[in-house]
Amino acid sequence: MKKINRRYILALVFLTLFSTSCDDFLNENSVSLQTTGDYYATEQGFEDLVRSNYTKLREIHKERDLVMMGTDVFTSLAWDEAGAGNQGSELNVYDARFTPNVGAAEKLWDLLYSQISRTNTVISRQEDVQDMDPGTLATRVGESKFLRAYAYFLAVQQWGDIPMPLEEFTTSTREVTKVPAAQVYDQIILDLEEAEAVLPTRANSPEYGRATKGAAQFLLARVHLTRGWNFDNSLGGTAADFDKAVEYADMVIADYPLESEYKNLFPLHAENPLEETFPAQNDQSAE
């Protein structure tokens, strides 16, 4: 009797499954008609878009091989002290093996241009945003220009002449045009100057971690200092860049003064550290 019941139940299951029309499974029901164009035109959508510009910074800052290799930080077995002829990796030696196919360089390139693409989206779509306070909108665009300038600054230092898209890509394209490094530096400075004009000071910044006027001034000092050296006469720099670097550095120093008392840089501790760190243990030892 049990066998019959089992067979009967299985037959009902198969009949239920296969009697349903396949057309029902193939019908696509849209659960939302929201598009990026609609969402980014709202205040919340535009704010989320700007926030996405910041998330890439973590990945970019993790790519430190190109900066740290070849100085005082080496990979394991990078240098052969036993005299076997090992000269270290291409990142340590910076020899002919350092090509565009090196993983660290390729990854940094992808990250920087992904960041540039996001910031371009913010800057290109600012005119479509509805019902957003004009001052807040200008600040958010300024943040994205700061982040775009920072990405281009890292890229131009690493590769020199590079592509420099300044608008959102809405269609696929294979066309890539490099521009001279001097032109890239001009755009970086323009973006930073426009950002510096609208970004709030650190005292007036409502959210910790966003770009501020001081951040733009600091980066302007670095950019002018770098362009001023005019490496191989390719950066478009002059001696005036050094004066601008000093000017912006003085602004940062004035707004971010050093602590007059060195001891105030650290939290105050009890005379007996055990009372603060291990209070229970200290009580037991006193007994």
C-alpha positions in Angstrom: 0.0 0.0 0.0 2.9 2.3 0.8 4.5 1.7 -2.6 1.2 2.6 -4.3 0.9 5.8 -2.4 4.5 6.8 -3.2 4.0 6.1 -6.9 0.8 8.1 -6.9 2.4 11.1 -5.2 5.3 11.0 -7.7 2.9 10.8 -10.6 1.1 13.9 -9.4 4.3 15.8 -9.0 5.5 15.1 -12.5 2.0 15.8 -13.9 2.0 19.2 -12.2 5.5 20.1 -13.4 5.1 19.1 -17.0 1.5 20.2 -17.5 2.5 23.8 -17.0 3.1 25.7 -20.3 6.8 26.7 -21.0 5.4 30.0 -22.1 4.7 30.9 -18.5 8.3 30.5 -17.6 9.5 32.6 -20.5 7.4 35.6 -19.8 9.6 38.5 -18.5 7.8 40.7 -16.1 9.6 44.0 -15.4 9.5 44.7 -11.7 10.8 48.3 -12.2 10.8 50.8 -15.0 13.7 52.8 -13.3 16.6 53.7 -15.5 20.0 55.3 -14.7 18.7 58.4 -16.5 15.7 58.6 -14.2 17.5 57.8 -11.0 20.5 60.0 -11.4 18.2 62.9 -12.2 16.8 62.7 -8.6 18.6 64.1 -5.6 19.0 60.7 -4.0 20.3 59.1 -7.2 22.8 61.9 -7.9 24.1 61.7 -4.3 24.5 57.9 -4.7 26.4 58.5 -8.0 28.8 60.9 -6.3 29.3 58.5 -3.4 30.3 55.8 -5.9 33.2 58.0 -6.9 34.8 57.5 -3.5 34.5 53.7 -3.3 37.2 53.3 -6.0 39.8 55.1 -3.9 40.3 52.1 -1.6 41.2 49.9 -4.6 43.5 52.6 -6.1 45.3 53.1 -2.9 45.9 49.4 -2.5 48.0 49.3 -5.7 51.2 50.4 -4.1 53.7 48.1 -5.9 54.5 50.8 -8.5 55.4 53.2 -5.7 57.1 51.0 -3.1 59.1 48.6 -5.2 62.6 49.5 -6.0 63.0 51.7 -2.9 63.3 50.2 0.5 60.5 47.6 0.1 61.1 44.5 -2.0 59.3 41.3 -2.8 60.6 38.1 -1.4 63.6 36.8 -3.4 63.7 40.1 -5.2 67.5 40.4 -4.9 69.8 37.4 -4.8 72.5 37.7 -2.2 73.9 34.3 -3.1 75.1 35.6 -6.5 72.9 33.4 -8.6 72.2 36.3 -11.0 68.7 37.1 -9.8 68.2 40.9 -10.4 64.8 41.1 -8.9 61.4 41.7 -10.5 60.8 44.3 -13.1 59.1 46.5 -10.5 62.3 46.5 -8.4 64.8 47.0 -11.3 62.6 49.0 -13.7 64.3 47.4 -16.7 63.2 46.4 -20.2 60.8 43.8 -18.7 58.6 46.7 -17.5 56.0 46.7 -20.2 52.3 47.6 -20.4 51.6 44.0 -19.7 53.0 44.0 -16.2 50.1 43.1 -13.9 50.5 46.0 -11.5 50.6 48.6 -14.2 47.6 47.1 -16.1 45.5 46.9 -12.9 46.3 50.5 -11.9 45.4 51.7 -15.4 42.0 49.9 -15.3 41.2 51.3 -11.8 42.1 54.9 -12.7 40.1 55.0 -15.9 37.2 53.3 -14.1 37.4 56.1 -11.6 37.6 58.7 -14.4 34.5 57.2 -16.1 32.5 57.5 -12.9 33.5 61.1 -12.3 32.7 62.0 -15.9 29.3 60.6 -15.4 28.6 62.9 -12.5 30.0 66.0 -14.3 28.1 65.2 -17.5 24.7 64.6 -15.8 24.7 67.6 -13.4 22.4 69.6 -15.7 19.7 66.8 -15.5 19.4 66.8 -11.7 16.0 68.1 -10.5 14.9 69.6 -7.1 18.4 69.7 -5.6 19.8 72.7 -3.8 22.1 74.5 -6.2 24.9 74.9 -3.6 24.8 71.2 -2.8 24.9 70.3 -6.4 27.9 72.5 -7.1 29.7 71.0 -4.1 29.1 67.4 -5.4 30.3 68.3 -8.8 33.4 69.9 -7.2 34.1 66.7 -5.3 34.0 64.7 -8.5 36.3 67.2 -10.3 38.7 66.8 -7.4 38.6 63.0 -7.7 39.0 63.2 -11.5 42.0 65.4 -11.2 43.5 63.1 -8.6 43.1 60.1 -10.9 44.6 62.0 -13.9 47.5 63.1 -11.7 48.3 59.5 -10.8 48.0 58.5 -14.5 50.0 61.2 -16.1 52.9 60.7 -13.6 53.0 57.0 -14.5 52.4 57.1 -18.2 53.0 60.6 -19.5 50.9 61.2 -22.6 47.5 59.5 -22.0 43.9 59.5 -23.2 41.8 62.2 -21.5 38.1 61.7 -21.9 36.1 64.5 -20.1 32.6 63.3 -20.8 30.5 60.2 -20.0 30.7 57.5 -22.6 27.1 56.5 -23.6 28.0 54.3 -26.6 30.8 51.8 -27.3 33.8 53.0 -29.1 37.3 51.8 -30.1 38.7 55.2 -30.7 41.4 56.2 -28.2 43.3 59.4 -28.6 46.3 60.3 -26.4 46.9 63.9 -25.5 50.2 65.5 -24.4 51.1 65.4 -20.7 51.2 69.2 -20.7 47.5 69.3 -21.7 46.6 66.8 -19.0 48.3 69.0 -16.4 46.3 72.0 -17.6 43.1 70.1 -17.2 44.1 68.8 -13.7 44.8 72.3 -12.5 41.5 73.6 -14.1 39.5 70.9 -12.3 41.2 71.5 -9.0 40.8 75.3 -9.2 37.1 74.9 -9.9 36.7 72.4 -7.1 38.6 74.6 -4.7 36.3 77.5 -5.4 33.1 75.5 -4.3 34.3 72.9 -1.8 33.7 73.7 1.9 36.5 74.1 4.4 37.0 71.2 6.8 35.2 73.2 9.6 32.1 73.5 7.4 32.2 70.0 5.9 29.2 68.2 7.3 30.5 64.7 6.4 33.9 63.4 7.3 35.8 61.8 4.3 34.5 64.0 1.5 36.8 66.3 -0.5 37.3 69.7 1.1 38.8 73.0 0.1 42.0 72.1 1.9 42.3 68.8 0.0 42.1 70.7 -3.3 44.7 73.2 -2.2 47.0 70.4 -1.0 46.7 68.6 -4.4 47.2 71.9 -6.3 50.4 72.4 -4.4 51.6 68.9 -5.4 50.6 69.3 -9.0 52.3 72.7 -9.4 55.4 71.4 -7.7 55.5 68.4 -10.1 54.8 70.4 -13.2 57.3 73.0 -12.2 60.2 70.6 -12.8 58.9 70.3 -16.4 60.6 66.9 -16.9 62.1 66.6 -20.3 60.3 69.9 -21.2 57.1 67.8 -21.6 54.9 69.0 -18.7 54.3 72.7 -19.7 55.7 73.9 -16.4 57.6 77.1 -15.5 59.2 78.6 -12.5 55.9 80.2 -11.7 54.6 76.8 -10.8 56.9 76.7 -7.8 55.5 80.0 -6.6 51.9 78.6 -6.9 53.0 75.5 -5.0 54.2 77.7 -2.1 51.0 79.7 -2.2 48.7 76.7 -1.9 51.0 75.0 0.6 50.8 78.2 2.8 47.0 78.0 2.6 47.0 74.4 3.8 49.4 75.2 6.7 47.2 78.1 7.8 44.1 76.0 7.9 45.7 73.0 9.4 48.1 74.4 12.0 50.5 72.1 13.9 49.8 71.3 17.5 51.8 73.6 19.7 52.2 71.0 22.4 53.6 67.6 21.3 52.1 65.8 24.2 48.6 66.8 23.0 49.0 64.6 19.9 48.4 61.6 22.1 45.6 60.8 24.6 46.3 61.4 28.3 47.1 58.3 30.3 47.0 57.5 34.0 50.3 57.5 35.8 50.0 53.7 36.1 49.1 52.3 32.7 47.8 49.2 34.2 44.9 51.1 35.8 43.8 52.1 32.3 44.6 49.1 30.2 44.2 46.2 32.7 42.2 47.6 35.6 41.0 44.1 36.8 44.4 42.7 36.6 45.8 45.6 38.5 43.3 45.2 41.3 44.3 41.5 41.7 48.0 42.4 41.9 47.3 45.0 44.6 45.7 42.3 46.8 
